[in-house]
Amino acid sequence: MPILSRRALIKGAAAIGATWGLAGCASTPSRLTEIDPAYRRTEVQYATREARGTIVVDPPAHFLYHVQEGGRALRYGVGVGGEGFGWSGVSKVHNKQEWPDWYPTNDILERRPQLRPALKELQSGMGMAGGPENPLGARALYLWQDKKDTLYRIHGTNEPWTIGKNVSAGCIRMVNDDVIDLYDRTPVGTKVVVLASSVS
């Protein structure tokens, strides 16, 4: 039986490590090649009167800002509601969920009847269980205003190519990597400001 040299052992371990690293890259939740580079997460200068930790959504620009100290913010690209589906105002994050279930409204089902076969009875009615195929993606932040659910969410998406577009039924969608990052930075009770769209 041949004896392995120390050099051969180190090379073999490095090769295995590199293979495992590449395997992890291949299973990344969002594919950055499907996202316009202008909408990738980055830190930017951002002048605002809002306090650190506040989330500001600018639908016409397709950006969400997580306000930092010193006139800075983390900027994320988002997909927003199509014409007629936008919402604006000040709200708070009422609750957060990892891999949330999705309960489409009757309006959504009328527009997209092909969704019906994928629905099943869940704890709160007919819906789609959380997971990689779910339209809400990896995380969801639920926005409430004056103790009432706005029915709008900041959530992930399994359609990363829609970032930077007006496509959703009013919610604010992010690539899964970004919504996970925002979720981890955002406690329940965080103020969320959704600016008005210039589209009339």
N, C-alpha and C positions, 0 to 999 in steps of 0.2 A: 504494500500500500504506500503510495507516494506521500511524502511529508510536505505540507504546505509551508511555503516561506512566509515570513511576516509581510513582505511586500505584496505577495499574491492575495493574502487574506485581506489586507487593507484595500487593494484594488477591487476585489470581489464585493466587499461591504459597500464601497463607494458606488459601484454599479447598481447594486440592489437599492440603495438609498435614492439614487437618481431616478431609477425606474418608478419607485413609489411616489416620488415627487411629481413626476410627469403624469402618473395615473391620477393624482389629486387635481392637477390642472385640468385634465380632460373632463372631470366631473364638476367643474365650477358651475354654480347655478345660473349665471348669466354669461352670455357670450359677448365680450366687449367688441368683437368685430361687427356685431349687429347694431351697435349704438354709434350715432354720430359723435365723434370726439368732442364736439362742443358741449355735449350733455354729460360728460363724465364728471364724477365727483372731484371737486377741487376747492382749495381755500382761496378766498378773494377778499378784496377791500369791499366793505359794505356799510354805507352810511345809513344809520337808522336810529330812531329814538327808542326802539324796542329793547327790552332788557335781555341780557345774556340768557341763552337757552330758549328764547322764543323762536317759533317756526313761522316764517313768512313765505307764503306761496304767491308767486307772480305768474298767473296763468297765461297772459299774452306772450311772455318771454319763455315759458315752459321751464321755469326754475323754481326750486324750493331752497330757501336759505335757513340754516340753523345758526342763529346769531351767536357770535363769540365775543370775547372782550377785545378792546382796542380797535374798534371799527372794522373788524374782520367777521367773516361768516364762512361756513362750509356751504358750498353751492352744489346742489344735486339737480340733474336733469329730470324732468317729469313729463308724463303724458297727462292731459287734462280733458275735461268734458267737451264734447262736441257742441256745436251751436245749439242753444236751447237747453243744454244740460248743465250749465255752469252754476256755481253757487259762490257767493262771496260774503264776507263778514268776519266777526271775531268769535272764536269758539275755544274750547278746551279739550284736551285729550281726556276722555272719560274713562276709557279702558283700552287695553292692548292685548293682542293675541298672537301667539306663534302658530303658524300653519292654520289660519282660521277657516272655519266652515263658511260657505257662501250660500246665502238665501236670495236668489234673484227675485226681483219684484215682477208682478204681472206685466208691467210695461216692458221690461227687459225681455221676458219670455215671448211677448207679442212680436217684438222686433227680431228676436233670435230663437225661433221655435226649435231649431236643431239642438238646443241645449236640453230640452225636456227629457230625452232618454238617459242622460247622464245623471239626473237627479234621483235622490232616494230619500226615504223618510229618515230625518235626523232628529235630534232632541228638540229643535225649535221649529220643525216643519219640514217641508220638501226643500232639499238643498243638495249641495255638493260638499262632501267631506274635504277637510283640509289636506293638502299635499301638493306635489309638484305640478299636477294637471289643473289645479284649482285657479281660477282667474284672479283671486286675491293674493296669490303668491305666498311668500314665506312669512310675512308679518302684516299686521293691520293695526292702525291707530284709529280709534273711533271718536269722531268729533261731535261734541254736544254743545248746545248753546242755550243758556237760561234753563238748565235742567231738562232739556228736551233733545232727543237724538236728531241730528240734522240729516241723518241717512247718508252722509258723506264720510268717506274714509281716506286715509293715506295708506296705501297698501302696495304690495309687490305686484309683479306681473310675470306670467310665463310667456309674454310676447315682448321681449326687450326692444324689438325694432319699432315699437309704437312710442318710445320715449321721444319727446320733442314734437309730438303731434296732438291734435284735438280728436280724440277717439273714444274716450270712455263715456259712461253714463253720468258724468259729473264728478266722479271720484278722482283723486290724485294718485296716479300710479308711478311707481319707481322700479328700477331693476331690483331683483331680489338682494343682491349684495348691498345696494344702497339702503334699501328699507331695513335690512338687518342692522346696518350701521346706525341709522337714525333711531330705530327702536331702542337700541342699547343706550343711546344718549338722552332719551326722552322719558322722563317720569310721567306718570298719570298726573293730571292737573296742569300740564304745560299749556301755555297760551299759544294759539294758532291763529294767525291773521291771513285770510285769503283775500288778496286784492281783487278789486272789480276788474272784469274783462273790458277791454275797449270795444269789443264787438257788440253791436246793438241788435 
